[in-house]
């Protein structure tokens, strides 16, 4: 039974509580994170001659909270030479530390940049959907922590039923055809305005992209 995340782009303020909750739960250092928030902005401006005023044109800005999407066709698992990256009995994708050799193929293959090579352990590390919590009937810690309830988690068919207006991708995420992600997004008006392109990720340094 595929499981994944729902993200309400209309609610997210980019507060990073989801990121910090995950880091605290996993006891991560400052440079490690299984979830990230992408800040995406676009549009242009012009200055009126002689008036000193500034006019914005088609300006938009929004945030995307993103972790592993536990894809139906996970690119990370497809390129793993040892079978360490795999889907388990809960349909969650994660690397078996006993098999991982730290080659980094998974990090290069994933279009969502979910797997990272742990600098200390020299092996792949990523969101496993809080599989221990899910197995006990709880939700991932990032979902529980979100103050604006912009995140949800569950079986893919249930997410689709609860959020019928959700889409599978918004800018700058890849098209769903890449990996068939179990990710459902309610797009904000800003995200709809960004569909024609012209935007950019403005916090690449923060998230390591």
HELIX and SHEET records of a PDB file:
HELIX    1   1 UNK A   17  UNK A   26  1                                  10    
HELIX    2   2 UNK A   75  UNK A   79  1                                   5    
HELIX    3   3 UNK A  105  UNK A  109  1                                   5    
HELIX    4   4 UNK A  131  UNK A  135  1                                   5    
HELIX    5   5 UNK A  141  UNK A  145  1                                   5    
HELIX    6   6 UNK A  156  UNK A  162  1                                   7    
HELIX    7   7 UNK A  176  UNK A  178  5                                   3    
HELIX    8   8 UNK A  189  UNK A  193  1                                   5    
HELIX    9   9 UNK A  194  UNK A  196  5                                   3    
HELIX   10  10 UNK A  204  UNK A  207  1                                   4    
SHEET    1   A 3 UNK A 151  UNK A 155  0                                        
SHEET    2   A 3 UNK A   3  UNK A   8 -1                                        
SHEET    3   A 3 UNK A 183  UNK A 186  1                                        
SHEET    1   B 3 UNK A  54  UNK A  66  0                                        
SHEET    2   B 3 UNK A  36  UNK A  47 -1                                        
SHEET    3   B 3 UNK A 199  UNK A 201 -1                                        
SHEET    1   C 2 UNK A  85  UNK A  87  0                                        
SHEET    2   C 2 UNK A  93  UNK A  95 -1                                        
SHEET    1   D 2 UNK A 116  UNK A 118  0                                        
SHEET    2   D 2 UNK A 123  UNK A 125 -1                                        
END                                                                             
